[in-house]
Amino acid sequence: MRNRLLYQQTTLTWSSLPPVGMGDMKRCPDIYSYWLKRRQIQLVHVGRSRTGSERVWNQFWCNVVEIRSGITAVAAQTNVEEDFTVSFSLAGVPETEHFVGRKKELIKIKDTFQGDGSQRTVVLLHGLGGIGKTQLAVTFMKEHKNTYSAIFWLNGKNKDTLKQSFAVIAKHLHDEYPSLALLRTAVESQDIDQTVIVVKQWLSAKRNHQWMLVFDNIDNPKLPNTKDPQAYDIRSYFPGTHHGSILITTRSSGLRIGKVVPVQKLFDDQESIAILASTSRRVNLDQGIYILVLA
């Protein structure tokens, strides 16, 4: 059919790229050095002819974001307002069926995260192992999923599990924004270190500041007197720009980042009864029975 638009994949060399939006990309040496590694750029054009394809490409604009690695990455977007919304998912997140109690801690976390994320806020949940830090963080994620444009959970047990979490995030982002070339390249290359860089770059975009990162189980942080070679500095995995919301769970009393919210043993009888009722699947445990409190 003559009126049907033709979809054609065109391979463009660096020299053939037309100027776009914020200026001529060919004059940006950092961008050039990054794409030089790939030797060529593949773009999907929609149009009736090469001229039509160039017109489509000329409607694109670039958001240039500098990241710590020294590479400047380019995310090509159409000339509409950027959308950084990502669907909420708890895939791979350890979650109890019923979480009760911890209302005071949930309120403290919420109060600390006031604002739109344009200034970075970090909250540290500190407590003994098994006391409920992870489930407290998961509960906060679920209760406030509509407050943030994106919420990502990362397993910080060690550097390997943390990097794998970044790979899961990259896959999630690529599924929702398949046109972003850098995300596609990171996912296809399976270069875990480059994937971490690309995800941090996406989180560092100027208008992308309403996200939340949840770093779980940061129990072996690199501290001044730490000799453990497996310890690492969690701050090196924060995005470069100083925005967004970060929630951390840890057993380490030496980790001091942001606002600390202690997670202690439950002392409220009603919350304890609620936990017992949830675990035993029995109701009205607080009625018609005697509760023995052992001192």
SEDOVO-590926 format. One line per 10 residues: number of its first residue (from 0); for each residue z, x, y of C-alpha. Coordinates in Angstrom, 1 decimal, decimal comma, padded with zeros to 4 digits. Last residue first. Layout:
BEGIN
NUM = Z X Y | ...
! end
This chain:
BEGIN
294 = 083,2 009,5 -009,6 | 081,7 007,2 -012,2 | 080,3 004,0 -010,7 | 080,5 001,1 -013,0 | 078,2 -001,8 -012,0 | 079,4 -005,2 -013,1 | 076,9 -007,9 -013,9 | 076,1 -011,4 -012,6 | 073,4 -010,3 -010,1 | 072,3 -006,8 -009,3
284 = 070,2 -006,6 -012,5 | 068,2 -009,6 -011,3 | 065,1 -008,4 -013,1 | 064,4 -006,3 -016,1 | 061,4 -004,0 -016,6 | 063,8 -001,2 -017,8 | 062,2 001,3 -015,4 | 061,8 -001,1 -012,5 | 065,2 -002,6 -012,9 | 066,8 000,9 -013,1
274 = 064,9 002,0 -009,9 | 066,0 -001,2 -008,1 | 069,6 -000,6 -009,2 | 069,5 002,9 -007,7 | 068,0 001,6 -004,5 | 070,8 -001,0 -004,2 | 073,4 001,6 -004,9 | 072,2 003,9 -002,1 | 073,1 007,5 -002,8 | 069,7 008,7 -004,1
264 = 069,6 012,4 -004,6 | 067,8 014,2 -001,8 | 064,3 014,5 -000,3 | 064,8 016,5 002,9 | 062,1 015,8 005,6 | 061,1 019,2 007,2 | 058,9 019,0 010,3 | 056,3 021,8 010,6 | 056,2 024,7 008,2 | 059,3 026,4 006,8
254 = 058,9 027,5 003,3 | 062,1 029,3 002,3 | 063,8 026,3 000,7 | 061,1 026,2 -001,9 | 061,0 023,0 -004,0 | 057,8 021,9 -002,2 | 055,8 018,9 -001,1 | 053,4 019,2 001,8 | 051,9 016,6 004,1 | 049,2 017,6 006,6
244 = 047,7 015,5 009,5 | 044,7 016,4 011,5 | 044,1 018,9 014,3 | 044,4 022,6 015,1 | 040,9 023,8 014,1 | 040,6 026,3 011,3 | 041,3 024,0 008,4 | 044,4 024,8 006,4 | 043,9 026,8 003,2 | 045,2 030,1 004,8
234 = 048,4 028,2 005,7 | 049,3 027,8 002,1 | 050,1 031,6 001,9 | 050,0 032,6 -001,8 | 052,4 033,6 -004,5 | 050,8 034,7 -007,8 | 051,5 038,4 -007,1 | 055,2 037,6 -007,0 | 056,9 040,1 -004,6 | 058,1 037,6 -002,0
224 = 060,2 039,1 000,7 | 058,1 037,9 003,7 | 057,2 034,6 002,0 | 054,1 033,7 000,0 | 054,7 030,2 -001,3 | 055,5 029,5 -004,9 | 056,6 025,8 -005,0 | 053,7 024,2 -003,1 | 053,7 021,3 -005,6 | 051,5 018,9 -003,7
214 = 049,4 019,6 -000,6 | 048,5 016,2 000,9 | 045,7 016,5 003,5 | 045,3 013,7 006,0 | 042,2 012,8 008,1 | 042,0 011,4 011,6 | 040,7 014,6 013,2 | 036,9 014,6 012,6 | 035,5 014,4 016,1 | 035,4 018,2 016,5
204 = 034,5 019,1 012,9 | 037,2 021,2 011,4 | 037,6 019,0 008,2 | 033,9 019,6 007,4 | 034,5 023,4 007,9 | 037,5 023,3 005,6 | 035,4 021,6 003,0 | 032,6 024,3 003,4 | 035,1 027,2 003,2 | 036,7 025,8 000,0
194 = 033,3 025,3 -001,5 | 032,3 028,9 -000,6 | 035,4 030,1 -002,6 | 034,5 027,9 -005,6 | 030,9 028,9 -005,8 | 029,6 026,1 -008,1 | 026,2 026,5 -006,4 | 025,3 022,8 -006,7 | 028,5 021,5 -005,1 | 028,4 024,0 -002,2
184 = 024,7 023,4 -001,6 | 025,1 019,7 -001,5 | 028,1 020,0 000,9 | 026,1 022,3 003,1 | 023,0 020,0 003,1 | 024,8 016,8 004,3 | 022,5 014,1 003,1 | 024,6 013,2 000,1 | 027,4 011,8 002,3 | 029,5 009,6 000,0
174 = 028,9 011,5 -003,2 | 028,9 014,8 -001,4 | 032,3 014,0 000,1 | 033,8 013,2 -003,3 | 032,2 016,3 -004,9 | 033,6 018,5 -002,0 | 037,0 016,9 -002,5 | 036,9 017,7 -006,2 | 036,0 021,3 -005,4 | 038,9 021,5 -002,9
164 = 041,2 020,4 -005,8 | 039,7 023,2 -007,9 | 040,7 025,6 -005,2 | 044,3 024,4 -005,3 | 044,4 024,5 -009,1 | 043,3 028,2 -009,0 | 045,6 029,1 -006,2 | 048,7 027,9 -007,9 | 050,7 024,6 -008,3 | 049,0 023,4 -005,1
154 = 047,4 020,3 -006,5 | 045,5 018,8 -003,6 | 045,4 015,1 -002,5 | 042,9 014,0 000,1 | 043,2 011,1 002,6 | 040,2 010,1 004,8 | 039,7 008,1 008,0 | 043,5 007,6 008,2 | 045,6 004,5 009,1 | 044,0 002,4 006,4
144 = 045,5 004,5 003,6 | 049,0 004,1 005,1 | 050,9 002,4 002,3 | 048,9 004,2 -000,4 | 049,3 007,7 001,0 | 053,0 007,1 001,7 | 053,5 006,0 -001,9 | 051,7 009,1 -003,1 | 053,9 011,4 -001,0 | 057,1 009,7 -002,3
134 = 055,7 009,9 -005,8 | 055,3 013,7 -005,3 | 058,7 014,2 -003,9 | 060,6 012,3 -006,6 | 063,6 014,3 -007,6 | 061,8 016,0 -010,4 | 062,2 019,5 -009,0 | 064,7 019,7 -006,2 | 063,8 018,8 -002,6 | 061,7 019,5 000,4
124 = 059,0 017,2 001,9 | 057,3 019,2 004,6 | 055,5 017,3 007,4 | 052,7 019,0 009,4 | 051,1 017,6 012,6 | 047,9 018,9 014,1 | 047,0 017,6 017,5 | 044,0 015,1 017,7 | 045,6 013,4 014,7 | 045,7 010,0 016,3
114 = 049,4 010,0 017,0 | 052,7 009,3 015,2 | 052,9 011,4 012,0 | 056,6 012,1 012,5 | 057,5 008,5 012,6 | 055,6 007,7 009,4 | 057,4 010,6 007,5 | 060,8 009,4 008,8 | 060,1 005,8 007,8 | 059,1 006,9 004,3
104 = 062,2 009,0 004,0 | 064,4 006,0 005,0 | 062,6 003,7 002,5 | 063,1 006,1 -000,4 | 063,5 003,2 -002,8 | 061,0 001,9 -005,3 | 057,9 003,2 -007,0 | 056,3 001,1 -009,8 | 053,4 002,3 -011,9 | 054,1 006,0 -011,3
94 = 051,3 008,1 -010,0 | 050,0 011,6 -010,8 | 046,8 012,0 -008,7 | 043,6 012,6 -010,7 | 041,7 009,7 -009,1 | 043,9 008,3 -006,3 | 040,9 007,3 -004,2 | 040,4 006,1 -000,6 | 036,9 005,9 000,6 | 035,8 008,5 003,2
84 = 035,3 007,8 006,9 | 033,9 010,7 008,8 | 031,2 008,8 010,7 | 029,3 010,5 013,4 | 027,8 008,3 016,1 | 024,1 008,0 015,8 | 021,4 010,6 016,5 | 020,9 011,5 012,9 | 023,1 014,2 011,5 | 022,5 017,8 010,5
74 = 025,7 019,8 009,7 | 025,3 023,4 010,7 | 027,6 026,1 009,6 | 028,5 029,2 011,5 | 029,7 032,0 009,1 | 032,5 034,2 010,4 | 034,7 033,3 007,5 | 037,1 031,7 009,9 | 034,9 028,8 010,7 | 032,7 028,0 013,6
64 = 031,3 024,5 013,8 | 027,9 023,6 015,1 | 027,1 019,9 015,2 | 023,4 019,6 015,1 | 021,0 016,9 016,3 | 018,3 015,1 014,5 | 015,7 013,0 016,3 | 013,3 016,0 016,2 | 013,3 015,8 012,5 | 011,9 012,3 012,5
54 = 009,2 013,4 015,0 | 008,4 016,3 012,8 | 007,9 014,0 009,8 | 005,5 011,9 011,8 | 003,5 015,0 012,6 | 003,6 015,9 008,9 | 002,2 012,5 008,1 | 003,2 008,9 007,4 | 006,9 009,4 007,7 | 010,2 010,2 006,0
44 = 011,2 013,9 005,7 | 013,4 015,4 003,1 | 014,4 018,9 004,1 | 014,5 022,2 002,2 | 015,5 025,3 004,0 | 014,3 028,7 003,0 | 015,4 032,2 002,2 | 018,8 030,9 001,0 | 020,7 033,9 002,1 | 018,8 033,8 005,4
34 = 020,4 030,4 006,0 | 023,8 032,0 006,7 | 022,4 034,9 008,8 | 020,3 032,4 010,9 | 023,3 030,3 011,6 | 025,3 033,3 012,7 | 022,3 034,6 014,8 | 021,9 031,3 016,8 | 018,6 031,7 018,7 | 016,6 030,1 015,9
24 = 018,8 027,0 016,3 | 017,1 026,2 019,6 | 019,4 023,9 021,6 | 021,9 021,2 021,3 | 019,5 018,6 020,1 | 016,9 020,3 017,9 | 014,3 023,0 018,4 | 011,6 022,9 015,7 | 012,0 024,8 012,4 | 008,8 026,7 011,4
14 = 010,2 030,2 011,8 | 013,1 029,4 009,5 | 010,7 028,4 006,7 | 010,2 024,7 005,9 | 009,9 023,2 002,5 | 008,7 019,6 002,6 | 009,9 016,8 000,4 | 007,8 013,7 000,9 | 008,6 010,1 001,2 | 005,6 007,9 002,3
4 = 006,3 004,7 004,2 | 004,4 001,7 002,8 | 002,0 000,1 005,2 | -001,1 001,4 003,3 | 000,0 000,0 000,0
! end
